[in-house]
Amino acid sequence: MGILVENNNERTRLTERISADLRERTTGTSRDDAAMPDLVEDSEYLRNTKRTSRSSWFWIALVVLALIALGIILLL
């Protein structure tokens, strides 16, 4: 048993215009984005914050171990 599929590669003028417009928009925005600096570091929400310390891996490991211990306790 097989399925017959008709492959119609013809594109209408409308789809050609739409795809050309989308192509133009994507190339236009990529050039504009590259020219603009990323101002995330200067954002207001980053004021009075600090970077993660070097011992953060210890706290992550501690939380993971606590979750594992809680899981073992609940299974017993």
C-alpha positions in Angstrom: 0.0 0.0 0.0 1.4 3.4 -0.9 0.6 7.0 -0.6 0.7 9.2 -3.6 1.9 12.7 -2.9 1.8 15.4 -5.4 4.8 17.7 -5.1 3.9 21.1 -6.5 7.0 23.3 -6.5 5.3 26.3 -8.1 5.2 29.3 -6.0 2.7 32.0 -6.5 3.6 35.7 -6.7 2.2 36.3 -3.3 4.4 33.6 -1.6 7.4 34.9 -3.5 6.7 38.5 -2.2 6.2 37.2 1.3 9.4 35.2 1.4 11.3 38.1 -0.1 9.9 40.4 2.5 10.8 38.0 5.3 14.3 37.6 3.9 14.8 41.3 3.8 13.5 41.8 7.3 15.8 39.1 8.8 18.9 40.4 7.1 18.0 44.0 8.1 17.5 43.2 11.8 20.7 41.1 12.0 22.7 44.1 10.8 21.0 46.5 13.2 21.4 44.1 16.2 25.2 43.8 15.5 25.5 47.6 15.4 23.7 48.1 18.7 25.6 47.4 21.9 24.1 45.0 24.4 23.3 47.1 27.4 22.3 44.3 29.8 25.2 45.1 32.2 23.9 48.7 32.5 20.3 47.6 33.2 18.5 49.0 36.2 17.6 45.6 37.6 21.2 44.7 38.0 21.8 47.5 40.5 22.8 46.4 44.0 23.4 42.8 42.9 26.6 40.8 43.1 28.1 37.9 41.1 27.9 34.3 42.4 30.8 33.5 44.7 33.3 30.7 44.2 31.6 28.5 46.9 28.3 28.3 45.0 29.1 24.8 43.8 29.2 23.7 47.5 25.7 25.0 48.1 24.4 23.4 44.9 25.9 20.1 45.9 24.5 20.4 49.4 21.0 21.0 48.1 21.3 18.0 45.7 22.4 15.8 48.5 19.6 17.0 50.7 17.1 16.2 48.0 18.6 12.8 47.5 18.4 12.1 51.3 14.8 13.3 51.3 13.9 11.0 48.4 15.5 8.0 50.2 13.7 8.8 53.4 10.3 9.0 51.6 10.9 5.8 49.8 11.7 3.8 53.0 
